Amino acid sequence: MSRNKKRFVAGARCPGCQALDSVYLYQDNGVETVACTECDYHEQQVDKPVAEQASGEVIGIFRQ
């Protein structure tokens, strides 16, 4: 079993609790995840092309 390497981000504030120097990054199944040691804040960062494809536009309507 491999261990995930966690990297702290110096000078960063948590968007959730505003704690200074509590944010760290790690890879979770190939997806970079940002988390806070002080609160339950987690955010997964996706590549820009993936984020653009998931813009929320309607691609079809299914009727029963």
N, C-alpha and C positions, 0 to 999 in steps of 0.2 A: 504494500500500500504506500503510495507517495504522499508526501506532505505538501500542502499549499503554502507557498511563500507569501507572507503578508508584508506589504511595504507601506510604511506610514508616510503621509504627505505633510511635510513641514509647513507650518503657517496657515494651514487650511482650517476653515470653520465648518462645522457640521451644518448642513441646511436644515436639519430637524431640530436640534437643541442649541445651536450656535456655540458649542464647546470648541475651544481652540486646541489644535494639535491632537485631535481624537479621531481623525479620518484616516482610514487605511484602504489599500487596494489589494485585491487578490483575484486569481483566476478560478472560476467555478465552471467546470465542463467546457473550457475554452472561451467563456464569456467573462470579461473583466467586470468585477463587482466592487462597488464602493460601499464601505460600511463605517459605522461609528462605534467606538468602544464605550461611549457614555449613554447612548440611547439605542433604540431598536431600528435606527435608520439603515436601510439598504437600498442601493440603486444599481441596476445592471446597465452597463454602457454597451450599446450596440454600434456596429459600423454605420456610417452615414447612409450608404445605399440601402441597408436594411431598414433604417428609420424612415427613409423617403418612401419605400414601398409600403410601409405600414402607416400611411398618412391618414387613414380613417375614411377614405372616399368610398362611396357605395359602388360596388362592382356588379350588383345584381339584386333582384328582388325575387324571393321564392314565394309562390302562392300555393295554397292548399286547395 
